[in-house]
Each structure stands twice: as C-alpha cells, then as structure tokens.
C-alpha cells in the first residue's frame, strides 16, 4: 500500500513538472445561421468557419519555444468534417527572439493579411469578391514570421509542389509537369501597424498552379469609432490551382476594395464595396466586371457571443461573368441575406 501511494505521489510530481513546462490551449468557434441568395433555396450555414483547435508551446530556455497547432474544421449544421482531417492547421515549429519558423499546414500569407482590410473578414455573403487563386491554407509548407520591428512584421513561405518526382506525375493520362503545373510555391509579406495606421503588401506564387501569381497591397486608418480600409489585388490565373486543372478560370483579375467599420457601443456596422475587372479570359474577349455592395451589423451579447446580420448585392456585367465567378449564368445579379450567431471559446 505504501509503495502504491509513493508511486502515485511520484507520478503526480512528474505530471505537475510536465504541466509547468508545457502550455496547451483548447479553443474553438461554433457558428450557424440562415442564408438566402437569389436563385437558390434558403439554407442553414456558417459565417465564420466552425473549428476546434489545440495549440501549445514548451519553453526551451533563452527565449526559445517549441510550438504546435492542430485545428479541425467542421459543419455545425450537420456535424460533418470540412475539408481534410486537420483542415485548419497542422504544424510544428520553433519561436525565438529572431522570429518563428513553422512547418506543415499553415495560413497563406496574402489571404491572411489582405482579409483584414475586409470589414467582413472574407466570410459570409458580405465577403469581398475573391480571387480565383485564393487559398486560405497551404500544405507541405515552411513559414517564417519576424518579430515586431518598430511596427513592421515580415513573413515568408516556401511550399513544396506535389510532384516530388523529377520526371512527372500523372493526372489521368496527362503528365502534370508537361502542362507546366508542377511548381513549388513562394510568398513574401510586409505588414505595418502603428496606432491607427496599418499597411500591407504581399506577393505569392501558389504551388502546382502553372506559375499563377497573386499580389496585393492596401492599408487602413482608424479615427474615433471608425475605420476605413482600401485595398487592391492583382491575380494572374494560368488555369491551374493546387494541382487541379481550372482552365475556365484562366484570366487576369483586378480587384479593388473599399471598406468601412463603425463601432456603436456593443454593436458594429460593416460596409464594403468591391470591384473586380476580369481580362484575358478564355471565355470572352476584352474585359468584363463585377460590382458588389455589402452592409452588415454585429451585436456582442458578451465577449464570446455575437449576433450578426448582413445583406449584399452583386452585379455581374452579364451571364458569362456570373458563370465564371459563381458557376451559374442564370442570374446576372445576386442578392444575399444572412443572419446568425457566433460563439467563441
């Protein structure tokens, strides 16, 4: 009996030591509501992606830490898993006084930073118009984030293409390499945030995209309860995305964003105007455009729970542009309405 008590006491002291050296956090978001858009039935859906995640660190001494993150995305309305098993993140890394290096599945820099200019954070029916090369997360990636340098932060990523065979990799009967879609990916990012002024600039070439590229820049200015943002994004889509043929998307895209956020106590008004010009498309000659107007309101019931509502109107120049962007030419203008609730833990 005494031996058992001694063993339990020893095990408890070791566990306590391990807990003291490691820090693990469980976090998540649950979000659901109703969405109705022109040309489709009403449905239950999310605004912010539902997720549960685990992140932690171990102090290695001298300002160094080992870090990890695992995040699963899911659909709250039916309980199914969204995307790959660990869609949100799966990475391991080291942080230091000189910055942080992480390896695995990580956020794509141009999307992570540019979305901060959108009052709707690129979620829901209010989201700005999105590039056909937008990719929120990247697999097989190493990422570096610098420390804060007088308001500046630098970031860089390198992503391996899926073809690690120097000869070819087949997609059906077509060797991917012969189509030019087999390439590694790169991205660089510069951000500045000091008081009420912020600015950003990014460039990226996605892996396995036939060397398609995206670059964007923009900034925001806060004064009193208001924040105004302006952004521009240029996309050169060469018809491939992450190793899949998207020949119907081959084009050059210019996307402009103007955003406004206004705080009203526990509430917040969101408004944006997004304009996209699509040129050199394989579907038409010349350029065609899309205009999108969005207005929304959020109300915090607590620090963790928020009610939201939003409405948007997208005006496509014609059915060809609607088909390019939405996969349907039935409506050349689309109205979207969304209401719901978000809880963060």
N, C-alpha and C positions, 0 to 999 in steps of 0.2 A: 504494500500500500504506500509506504513511504517512498519507494522507488518510483511508483507511478506519479505521485504528487511532485517529486523532484523533476521528473521528465516533463510534466505539464508546465511547471514553473520555468524550466529551461526553454521549452518551446515557446512559451509566452514571451519571454525576454527576447528571444531571437526574432519573433514576429514583430515585436514592438520596435526593435532596431531597424528591421527592414522597412517598416512603415515610416520611420523617422527619416530614412534616407531616400525614399521614393514618394512621389506625389502623383496620384491618379484621380482624374475628374471624369465623372459621367455627366453628360449633357445631352440636350436634345430640343427638338421643336415639334409640336403637333399643331397642324393647321388644316382646317376644312371649311367649306362653304359651298355656295352655288354659283354657277357660271352659265350665262346665256349669251350666245353670239348669233348674229344673222346667219341663216342658212343651216343651223344645227339645233338639235334639241337641247333643252336645259340639262345640265349635269352637275353632279357633285364633284368638286375638285379643290385643289390647294392653291394658295397664293405663294407662300414661302414653302420650299421643299421640306417635307417631313423627314426627320432623321433622328437617330440615336447614335451617340459617339462616345469614344473613350480617348482621352489624351493624358499624357503623363510625362514626367521627367525624373531623372536621377541626378543629383548633384555629384559631379566628378571632381570638384575642387578647382581652385584657381580661376573661377568664373566660367568653367566648362560644365555643360549638362548634356546627358543623353536624353533625347526626346522621341516620342512616338505618338501616332494618331491613327485611330481606326474609326470609320464612320459609315454606317449603313443607312441608305435612303429607302423609303417605303411609301406606299399609297395608303393613307389613313382610311379612305372611304371603303376599301375592300380588303385591306390587310396584305396586299401583295408586295413583293420586293420590287424596287425600281432599279433598272439597270443591272450592273454586275453586283456580286455579293457585297462588296465594300465600295459602293459607287461613290460615296462622298470623299473618302480618303483612306489610304493605307500606306503609311510611310514611317521611316525611322531616320533619325539624324543626330547631329551634334550642334549645340549652340555654344557660342564663345563670345568674348569681348569684341571679336573681329567680325561677328555675324553668325548666321546659321546656315548649315548645309543639311538638306533632307533628300532622301532617296525613296522612290516608289511612285504612288499615285498622288498627284498634287494639283492644286488650282493652277489654271493657265493665267499667266500674269496680265495680258491685255484685257481679258474679261474681268478678272478680279478687281482691277483698278478702274477701268472705264465705267463699270456698272455703278460706281459710287457717284457718278455725275447724274445718273437717272434717279429722279425722286421715287420711282417705284422699284429701284434696285434690280431692274430687268426681271421682275416677277409679275405674274398675273396678266390680265387683259390690258392693264395700263402700261406695260413694259414698252420701252422704245423699240423701234424696228431693229431687228438683229441681223448681223452679217451671216451669210450662208456658210462662212468658215468659223463661226463662233463655236468654241469648245470650252466648257466650264472647267473640265479637269483633264489631265494628261497622265497616261500610264508610262511606265518604263522611263521615268524622268528623274534627273537630279536638279535641285533648285538651290540657289544661293540668295539670301536676303541680308543686306548690310545692316549694321546698327544705324541709329539715327545720327546723321551728320549735319548738325545745325539746321534741322528741319528737312534735310534731304534723305531719301532712302533709295538704294539701288537694288535691283533684282535681276537675276538671270536664270534661264533654264536651258537644259540640253535634254532632248528626248530621243531615244533610240527608235528607228523605224522597225516595223515588224519583220522585215526581211533581214535576218542576220546571216543569211547565206549569200555569199558574194556573187553567185551565179544568177539565181532568180527565185521567185516564189510565185506559185500559180494561183490565179483567181479564175476558177473554171479552167478553160483551155488557154487563157491569155496570161503569159508571164507578166507580173506586175512591173518588173524592172524595165521591160521593153516599152511599157506605156509611160515610163517616166515618173510613176507614182511612188517609187521606193526612195525615200529620202529621210534623213534624220531631221529633227526639228530643233529650232533655236528661238530664244526670245530674250529681249532685254527691256528693262523698265526703269524709269526715273520718276520719283514722286517727291513733291514738296508740300509740306503742311506746316504753317506757322500762323497761329492765331486764327483770324477769319479768312485767310487766303490759302488756297490749295491749288496745285497744278500737277499734271501728269503727262507722260509721253511714253509710248510703247511701240515695239516692233516685234513681229513674230513670223516664223515660218513653221507651219504645223508639219509634224512627221507624216509620211506617206500621203502627201497631198499634191504630188506633181509640182512641188515647189510653190504652192499657193502661199500668199503672204497677206498679212494684215498689219496696218499701223494706225495708231490713233493718238490724239492729244486733246487736252482740254483743261479746264480749271473751274473753280467755284469761289464765290465771295459771299461771306456771311456778314450781315449787319442787323443788329437787333434780333427780332424773331424770324427774319427772312434769310433765305439762302438762294442765290441764283447760280446756275451752272450752264456752261456752254462746252460742247464737245464736237469733234469731227473724227470720223473713222473712214479709212480707205481700205477696200478689200480687192485683191486680185485673185479671183477664184478660177483655177485652171481645170476644174472638172473632177477633182478627186477630193475626198475628205477622209482622213484616218484610214486609208487603205481601201475605201469603197468608191466605186465609180458614181459620180454625180454629174454626168455630162450635161444634164439640163440646167445646171447651176453655173456653168462656165460664163463668167461675166466680170465686169469691173463695177464696183459699187462705191458710191459716195454717200455717207450717212452723216447728217447733221442733227444735233440735239440741243434744245433749249429747255431748261428745267427750272422750276420754282418750288421751294418748300417754305411754308409759313406756319410757325408754331402758334397755337391758340390754347394756352394752358395745357390741359391733358390731351388736347387734340392737335392734329396736324393736317394741313391742307397740302396736297401734292398736285402739281400740274406740269405737263410737258408737251412739247411739240417736237416731232421727229420727222425728218425729210430724207428720203432715200432716192438717189438717182442711179439707175441701172443701165449700164452701157456695154457695148461689145458682147451682148448676149447671143448665144447660139440660137435663140428663139425668135429674134427680131433684129431689124436694122435700126441704127441710131440709139437714142436713149429714151427711157420711159421712167416715170417717177411714182412714188408713193408718199402720201402725207398722212400723218397720224396725230390725233389730238387726244390727250388723256387728262382726266380730272379725278381726284380721289380724296378720301378723308379717312384718317385713322384716329381712334379714340382709345387711350390707355385706361383700362379698368383697374390696373395695378402695374407694378414694374414688370410683370411677366405676361400679362394677359391683355390682348388688344383686339378691339372690334375694327373692321375695315369695310369700306365700300368704294367702288371705282367704276367709272364708265369711260369708254374710248370709242373713237370713230376713225376708221382707216379708209382713206380714199385712194383707190388704185386707178391709174390712168386708164386701164382697160382690162378686159378679161385675161389677156396674156400675162400681164403683170401679176394679177391675182393668182393665176395658176403657178407662176414662177415662185411666188412667196408663200402661198397657202396650199398649193396642190389642188386648187379648185378654181375654175373660171366662172362659176355660177353667179357670183356676186362681185361687182367691181367696187363696192363699198361695204364695209362691215362694221356694225355696232356691237360692242361687247359690254356686258354688265356683270359685275362680280361683287358678292358680299360674303363675309365670313368672319372667323375668329381664329386667333393665333395664341398659343401658349408656349412659353419657353421655360425650360428647366435645366 
